[in-house]
């Protein structure tokens, strides 16, 4: 099953910067969830935060004009 909120990465209607912004919002949501829990679940959310931010950074790098 596919989550429609996660399909934005392949959505042709979003610019790379729009995709990066969505990734950063997902990171913020994961961070919010991490604050609401403890232990391994908290650690898993914090790992997701890092991964969403890394994806956002990569999308922004890919959008930069190449010289």
Long-range contacts (C-beta under 8 A, 24 or more apart in sequence): 9-55, 15-63, 16-59, 16-60, 16-62, 16-63, 17-59, 17-60, 17-63, 19-56, 19-59, 20-55, 20-56, 20-57, 20-59, 20-60, 20-63, 21-56, 23-52, 23-53, 23-55, 23-56, 23-59, 24-52, 24-53, 24-56, 26-52, 27-52, 27-53, 27-56
